[in-house]
Amino acid sequence: MKVQFGEETIDIEGNVYVSELLNSLSIDYDHYIVIENGKIANLNTFLKDDSEVLLLKAAVGG
């Protein structure tokens, strides 16, 4: 699967859950939104090898 994370794109082989992907990249899920093939994914979403994943840093402010 192709994972776009900031300025870089990472190729990851195999199928994983969103939670496993974030853990493997040392990403805190509280600070990112995961988009799989154009749809928001939650931690229990199963990502297939042919998925395109975008990791967006959540912005908070006030």
N, C-alpha and C positions, 0 to 999 in steps of 0.2 A: 504494500500500500504506500501511497505517497502522502507524507505528512508535511504540511507547510507550517512552519513554526518561526515566527518573526521573519527575518530576511532569508532564511534558508529552507530548503526542501530536503526532507530525509526519506529515504526508501527503507521500508521495514517489511520483511517477509513474514508471511503467516497471518493467521487470524488471532485477534486478541480482543478482550473487552477494553472499553475506554479506560477503566480504572487501572488495568495492567499497563496500557500504553503510557498513561501519565506517570505511573510509578517508575517505569523503565527509563523515562526521560527526566526523572526527579522534578516533576512539575506539580505544584500545589493546586489541586482541582478547585479550590475556593477562589482562585484568582484567574481562571481561564474558562472560556466557553469553547466547547468542542462542536465543530460542524462536520458532519459526514455527508458527503454527496449533496450538499446544499440544505441539509436539515439539521437542527440542533439535536445533539446526542447527549444522553445522560451516562452516568458511570456504568450502568448495566447494559449499555448498547454493545452488541457484538460487532466488531469491525472485521470485515472480510478482506482478504488479500488484495482485491481489486478496488477497494474503497479509496476515495480521495478525502483526506482529512485536513481541516484547517483549525489551528489552535489560536484563538483570539484572546489576548489579555483583556480582562474586564477592567473598565475604567470606572473609578468611583470618585465622586467629588461633591462639593457642596458650597 
